[in-house]
Amino acid sequence: MSSPVSRREFLATATATAALAAGLPAAGADKGGTYAIIGFSKPFQSMSPDETAQFVAEVGWDGIECPVRPKGHVEPERADQDLPRMVEALGKRKLVLGIATTGILRADAAAEKLLRTIAKAGIKRYRMGVWKYKLDQPIWPQVKEIGQALRGLAELNKELDLQGGFQNHSGRDFVGAPVWDLHAMIQDMDRLHMGVHFDIGHATVEGGYAWDIHSRLMGPHMAAVYVKDFVWKKLDKGWKAQWGPLGEGMVSREFFKALKKSDFAGPISAHQEYPMGDRAAMLAAMRKDLKVLKGWLA
């Protein structure tokens, strides 16, 4: 009889399998592996597939997280034509389309059509759209209602062999901003079909010193990690989180030390939400952020 497998070993194997299936290297720095680092292509989504692949290769990422949504890098109604072209252009340079970012909120006919297109293109991960609370109504019933929508998507994801991901944002009415509400929705769902794209930047905005608790709570559900940095700025209308270069703000590198010791094996997606200028300036800023991130992961 084989020896028992611990929950940690099982999760590490399962998530590594999912990473390999998506064309991404398995991760786990403490086990000698490397994390796949991809970049959110929103800042350069006007580029063609070939231009995108060339730019990403110059930055040094392993691939992209691609907006497949209205006014995104790929329009949903053209996904069956344009997604394969993007995948092919990236593949020629040994790069991957690691995450398709969508506006999907529930398992309706439009969502199923798009998800089937994503799966057919060989993409294994996608990010869902954004929910907001109706602040003039009780919160807990909304948590339960959205949880049911996620459960329906998880079932569809299982059928299509996809992994959906919910990104936590920051803001007074964003679902998932407190993080605990998101945990209540997905705590008993299989991470291989419904997980969290944990945004340490947004988690720090909302959690302050409690980002560590948030990341530990969400650890078993992380399908991807999003990285960006910010500082608080006092403006005429009050204090506001202002995004900026990685390493110059309030996001703690301690998060990445803990990440390396965890069973997380998904991709890390770099998000640049601050003004960068033209192509040359954008390239320099993204390279700088990547250097900082690699240093934190070393």
C-alpha positions in Angstrom: 0.0 0.0 0.0 1.3 3.4 -0.9 2.1 5.9 1.8 -0.7 8.5 2.6 -0.5 11.8 0.7 -0.8 14.9 2.7 -3.3 17.6 1.7 -0.4 20.0 1.0 1.3 17.5 -1.4 -2.0 16.8 -3.1 -2.8 20.4 -3.7 0.7 21.1 -4.9 0.5 18.2 -7.4 -3.0 19.2 -8.6 -2.1 22.9 -9.1 1.1 22.0 -10.8 -0.8 19.7 -13.2 -3.2 22.5 -14.0 -0.2 24.8 -14.7 1.4 22.4 -17.1 -1.9 21.9 -18.8 -2.1 25.6 -19.5 1.4 25.6 -21.1 2.9 27.3 -18.0 5.9 26.0 -16.0 5.0 24.5 -12.6 6.0 26.6 -9.7 7.2 26.4 -6.2 10.5 28.2 -5.5 11.2 26.2 -2.4 11.1 23.0 -4.5 13.5 24.3 -7.1 10.8 25.5 -9.6 10.2 28.9 -11.1 6.9 30.9 -11.3 5.5 31.8 -14.7 5.4 35.6 -14.8 3.0 37.0 -17.3 1.8 40.6 -18.0 -1.7 42.0 -18.2 -1.9 43.4 -21.7 -4.4 46.1 -21.0 -1.9 48.9 -21.3 -0.9 47.8 -24.8 -4.1 46.2 -26.0 -4.1 48.2 -29.2 -1.1 46.1 -30.5 -1.6 43.4 -33.0 -0.9 39.7 -32.1 2.6 39.9 -33.6 3.3 43.3 -32.1 2.1 42.0 -28.7 4.3 38.9 -28.9 7.4 41.0 -29.8 6.7 43.5 -27.0 6.2 40.8 -24.4 9.4 39.1 -25.5 11.3 42.4 -25.1 9.8 42.9 -21.6 10.9 39.4 -20.6 7.6 37.9 -19.4 6.5 34.3 -20.1 3.3 35.4 -21.7 0.2 37.6 -21.2 -3.1 37.9 -19.4 -5.3 39.0 -22.2 -8.5 41.1 -21.9 -11.2 39.2 -23.9 -14.0 41.6 -23.2 -15.7 44.6 -24.9 -13.1 47.2 -25.9 -10.4 44.7 -24.8 -7.4 43.2 -26.6 -9.8 40.7 -28.1 -13.5 41.5 -28.6 -15.7 38.6 -27.4 -17.6 38.5 -30.7 -14.4 38.0 -32.6 -12.8 35.6 -30.0 -13.2 32.6 -32.3 -11.0 34.3 -34.9 -8.7 36.5 -32.9 -7.9 34.3 -29.9 -6.2 31.6 -32.0 -4.2 34.3 -33.8 -3.0 35.7 -30.4 -2.1 32.2 -29.1 -0.2 31.4 -32.3 1.7 34.6 -32.4 2.8 34.2 -28.8 3.6 30.5 -29.3 6.1 31.4 -32.1 8.1 33.1 -29.4 7.6 30.3 -26.9 5.2 32.6 -24.9 1.7 31.7 -23.6 -1.7 33.2 -23.2 -2.0 32.3 -19.6 -5.2 34.0 -18.5 -8.2 35.3 -20.5 -9.8 38.2 -18.7 -13.5 38.3 -19.3 -16.7 40.1 -18.2 -18.4 36.8 -17.4 -20.5 36.8 -14.2 -22.7 33.7 -14.5 -23.2 30.6 -16.5 -25.6 31.9 -19.2 -25.6 31.2 -22.9 -23.2 34.0 -23.8 -20.7 32.9 -21.1 -20.8 29.3 -22.3 -20.2 30.3 -25.9 -17.2 32.4 -24.9 -15.8 29.8 -22.5 -16.0 27.1 -25.2 -14.1 29.4 -27.5 -11.4 30.0 -24.8 -11.1 26.3 -24.1 -10.9 25.5 -27.8 -8.0 27.9 -28.1 -6.1 25.8 -25.5 -6.4 28.4 -22.8 -7.0 26.9 -19.3 -7.5 29.9 -17.1 -9.9 32.8 -17.2 -10.8 35.7 -15.0 -14.4 36.6 -14.3 -16.0 40.0 -14.4 -16.6 42.4 -11.5 -19.6 42.3 -9.1 -20.6 45.3 -7.0 -22.8 45.3 -4.0 -26.1 47.3 -3.9 -25.4 49.3 -0.8 -29.0 50.1 -0.3 -29.8 46.4 0.3 -28.6 43.9 2.9 -25.2 42.5 2.1 -25.4 38.8 3.2 -28.3 37.8 0.8 -26.2 39.3 -2.0 -23.2 37.2 -0.9 -25.3 34.0 -1.1 -26.8 35.0 -4.5 -23.3 35.7 -6.0 -22.0 32.5 -4.4 -24.7 30.5 -6.3 -23.6 32.2 -9.6 -20.0 31.2 -8.9 -21.2 27.6 -8.2 -22.9 27.5 -11.5 -19.8 28.7 -13.3 -17.7 26.1 -11.4 -19.9 23.4 -12.8 -19.5 24.7 -16.3 -15.7 25.1 -15.8 -15.5 21.4 -14.8 -17.3 20.4 -17.9 -15.0 22.4 -20.1 -11.8 21.7 -18.1 -11.3 25.3 -17.3 -10.3 27.2 -14.1 -12.2 30.3 -13.3 -10.7 33.0 -11.2 -12.3 35.8 -9.1 -10.0 38.9 -8.6 -10.4 40.8 -5.4 -10.6 44.6 -6.0 -10.6 47.5 -3.6 -13.5 49.9 -3.2 -16.5 50.6 -1.0 -18.9 48.5 -3.1 -16.8 45.9 -4.7 -17.7 42.2 -4.0 -14.5 40.5 -2.7 -12.9 43.7 -1.4 -13.3 42.5 2.3 -11.9 39.1 1.1 -13.9 37.3 3.8 -17.0 37.6 1.7 -15.3 35.9 -1.2 -14.0 33.1 1.1 -17.6 32.5 2.2 -18.6 32.1 -1.4 -16.0 29.6 -2.6 -14.6 27.9 0.5 -16.0 24.5 -0.5 -15.3 24.7 -4.2 -12.6 22.9 -6.1 -9.7 25.3 -6.8 -9.1 23.5 -10.1 -12.5 24.9 -11.4 -13.1 28.0 -9.3 -10.3 29.9 -7.6 -9.1 33.3 -6.6 -6.8 35.6 -8.6 -5.4 37.1 -5.5 -4.4 40.8 -6.0 -1.9 41.7 -3.3 -2.2 45.4 -4.2 -5.9 45.6 -3.7 -5.7 43.4 -0.6 -3.2 45.8 0.9 -5.4 48.8 0.0 -8.3 47.2 1.8 -6.4 45.3 4.5 -3.6 47.6 5.5 -1.6 45.5 8.0 -4.1 42.6 7.6 -3.0 41.7 4.1 -1.2 38.7 5.7 -4.4 37.4 7.1 -6.2 37.9 3.8 -3.4 36.1 1.9 -3.4 33.2 4.3 -7.2 32.9 4.2 -7.2 32.8 0.4 -4.0 30.7 0.1 -5.8 27.3 -0.5 -7.9 29.0 -3.2 -5.3 30.9 -5.2 -5.3 30.1 -8.9 -3.2 33.1 -9.8 -1.5 36.1 -8.1 -1.8 39.7 -9.3 1.0 42.2 -8.5 0.9 46.0 -8.4 1.9 48.7 -6.0 0.4 51.9 -4.6 0.8 54.8 -2.2 -1.8 56.8 -0.4 -2.2 60.4 -1.7 -4.2 63.2 -0.2 -6.2 64.9 -2.8 -8.8 67.7 -2.7 -11.6 65.1 -2.1 -9.7 63.1 0.4 -7.2 60.2 0.5 -6.9 58.0 -2.5 -4.8 55.0 -3.4 -2.5 55.9 -6.3 -0.9 53.1 -8.3 2.8 53.3 -9.1 6.0 51.3 -9.9 6.5 48.1 -8.0 8.8 48.5 -4.9 8.0 52.2 -4.5 4.8 51.7 -2.6 3.1 49.9 0.3 3.0 46.3 -1.0 5.2 44.2 1.2 7.8 41.8 -0.2 7.1 39.6 2.8 4.0 38.4 0.9 6.3 36.8 -1.7 8.5 35.1 0.9 5.3 33.4 2.2 4.1 32.6 -1.3 7.3 30.6 -2.0 6.7 28.5 1.0 3.1 27.7 0.0 1.6 25.2 -2.4 0.8 27.9 -4.9 1.8 26.8 -8.4 -0.1 29.2 -10.7 1.1 32.2 -12.7 1.9 35.6 -11.4 0.5 38.4 -13.5 2.1 41.9 -13.4 -0.5 44.7 -13.5 0.7 48.2 -14.4 -2.2 50.7 -13.6 -0.1 53.8 -13.7 0.8 56.2 -16.6 3.9 55.1 -18.4 4.0 57.1 -21.7 4.9 55.8 -25.1 6.2 52.3 -26.1 9.8 52.9 -25.1 8.7 54.4 -21.7 6.3 51.5 -21.2 8.9 48.9 -22.0 11.4 50.5 -19.5 8.8 50.7 -16.8 7.6 47.1 -17.2 11.2 45.8 -17.3 11.9 47.7 -14.1 8.8 46.2 -12.4 9.8 42.7 -13.6 13.3 43.1 -12.2 11.9 44.1 -8.8 9.4 41.2 -8.8 12.1 38.7 -9.7 14.2 40.1 -6.9 11.4 39.5 -4.5 10.9 36.0 -5.7 14.6 35.1 -5.7 
